[in-house]
Structures are given as structure tokens and as C-alpha cells.
Amino acid sequence: MSGSIPRPPIARLMMIQIDCPDPERLAAFWAEVLAVEIDRRLGDPPQYVSLMPAGVGVPPLWFQRVPEPKVAKNRLHLDLQVEDIEAACARIEALGGRRRDDHDFQGYHDEGAPGFDWRRMADPEGNEFCLVYRV
């Protein structure tokens, strides 16, 4: 809202937490996808595994051990921008991820401006994410 009185945020995004039965396995997958290192392991066996942030101001991903498997579609997912959709998809599949559909999705395309399309993917435990690319 323009002209409104600035107010402090109620909270700041600290981390993104992903529940999973095997935090070591999932952290290793995402460390490769994002080209970052595993930062910390808490517990023995690890109950929490964190990755180094993927950039300045980017919250780290944490993987938390939970007993139950994923059973429904995510209500929140990551969008990852890629330069080469086919190369990115092949690398993710080689790491144990998979495509969710046999087609890509078209985003909104403004005339004269590049648009974005996306491919739905899943990590080794079935958590959905999108590979987003310019067209």
C-alpha cells in the first residue's frame, strides 16, 4: 500500500524445514542440487541435518527426522530457476529425483518480455518442487 505507515515485520524467515524419515539421504540430495555443503547434524542418529545457505540472505534448508512418510501433495514447494531444463532434469534424475508429469507447464508470457515455464519434479522422498526456466 503506498502512503501507508511503515511497520516492522512480525517475523523474519529463519530457515526452511523439510520433514522426512531420512534426513541424511535427503540433505545429500539437496546439497548436490543446490551445490552447497552439509552444515550441521544434530542428534545421533541425526534428527536434524542442515545445509549451508545457497546465497547471501537465503535461508538454509533443514531436514527433520519424522516417523511418518509423505502421503499427500505439498502445500508449499520450492521453485528453482535453471538455465538448461533438460540438463537440470537429467542431473536431478541421476541423483534419485523424478519428473512428476510427462509435460511442462506454461506460465504467463507478456508480449515482448521473456516468460517462464516450469517442470514439476519430486525429490527421492516425493517432495514436489519446480524447475523454472525462461522461454
C-alpha positions in Angstrom: 0.0 0.0 0.0 1.5 3.3 -1.0 1.3 6.0 1.6 0.9 3.6 4.5 2.9 3.9 7.7 5.9 1.5 7.7 5.7 -1.2 10.3 8.1 -3.7 11.4 7.6 -7.3 10.4 6.0 -9.7 12.8 8.7 -12.3 12.0 11.6 -13.0 9.6 12.1 -16.2 7.7 14.8 -18.1 9.6 15.0 -21.5 7.8 13.0 -23.8 5.6 12.4 -27.1 7.4 11.5 -30.3 5.5 10.1 -33.3 7.4 11.4 -36.7 6.2 12.2 -40.2 7.5 15.8 -40.0 6.4 17.4 -36.5 6.8 20.9 -37.7 5.8 19.7 -39.0 2.5 17.5 -36.0 1.6 20.1 -33.5 2.7 22.7 -35.2 0.5 20.3 -35.0 -2.5 19.5 -31.3 -1.9 23.2 -30.4 -1.3 24.0 -31.7 -4.7 21.1 -30.0 -6.4 22.0 -26.6 -4.8 25.8 -27.1 -4.9 26.2 -26.4 -1.2 27.7 -28.4 1.7 26.0 -30.0 4.7 26.5 -27.6 7.6 25.3 -29.4 10.7 24.0 -32.6 12.1 22.1 -32.6 15.4 21.5 -35.9 17.3 22.8 -39.4 17.0 21.5 -40.6 14.6 20.9 -37.2 13.2 17.4 -35.8 13.9 18.2 -32.6 12.1 20.6 -32.0 9.2 21.2 -28.5 7.7 22.7 -27.2 4.5 24.8 -24.1 4.1 22.7 -21.3 2.7 22.6 -21.2 -1.1 23.4 -17.5 -1.1 23.5 -14.3 0.9 20.2 -13.6 2.5 18.8 -17.1 1.5 17.5 -19.1 4.5 19.1 -22.5 4.9 17.3 -25.8 4.3 17.0 -28.1 7.3 15.8 -31.7 7.2 14.0 -33.0 10.3 13.5 -36.7 11.0 9.9 -37.7 11.4 8.4 -41.2 11.6 5.6 -40.8 9.1 6.1 -40.9 5.3 4.9 -38.2 3.0 1.3 -39.1 1.8 -0.2 -36.0 0.1 0.7 -33.2 -2.2 2.9 -30.5 -0.7 1.1 -27.2 0.1 4.4 -25.4 -0.1 7.2 -26.1 -2.6 10.5 -24.7 -3.9 10.8 -23.1 -7.3 14.4 -23.5 -8.6 15.5 -21.4 -11.6 17.6 -23.3 -14.2 19.3 -22.3 -17.4 19.0 -25.6 -19.2 15.9 -27.6 -18.3 16.9 -30.9 -19.9 20.4 -30.9 -18.3 19.0 -29.9 -14.9 16.3 -32.6 -15.1 18.8 -35.3 -16.1 21.1 -34.4 -13.2 18.3 -34.5 -10.7 17.0 -37.8 -12.0 20.6 -39.2 -11.7 20.5 -38.2 -8.1 17.3 -40.1 -7.4 14.7 -37.4 -8.1 12.0 -37.8 -10.7 9.6 -36.0 -13.0 6.0 -35.7 -11.8 4.5 -35.2 -15.3 5.2 -36.0 -18.9 4.9 -32.4 -19.9 6.0 -28.9 -18.8 3.7 -26.1 -17.7 3.4 -22.7 -19.4 3.5 -19.6 -17.3 2.1 -16.2 -18.1 4.0 -14.6 -21.0 4.0 -10.8 -21.5 4.3 -9.6 -25.1 7.9 -8.5 -25.7 9.2 -9.9 -22.4 10.6 -13.3 -21.6 8.3 -15.6 -19.7 8.8 -18.6 -17.5 7.7 -22.2 -17.9 8.3 -24.9 -15.4 8.6 -28.7 -14.9 7.3 -30.4 -11.8 9.8 -32.7 -10.1 10.0 -34.7 -6.9 13.0 -35.4 -4.6 13.8 -39.0 -3.5 11.1 -38.9 -0.8 8.4 -37.5 -3.1 8.5 -33.8 -2.1 7.5 -31.7 -5.0 9.5 -28.8 -6.5 9.6 -27.0 -9.8 12.4 -26.3 -12.2 11.6 -22.9 -13.7 13.2 -21.7 -17.0 12.9 -18.8 -19.3 11.3 -19.1 -22.7 
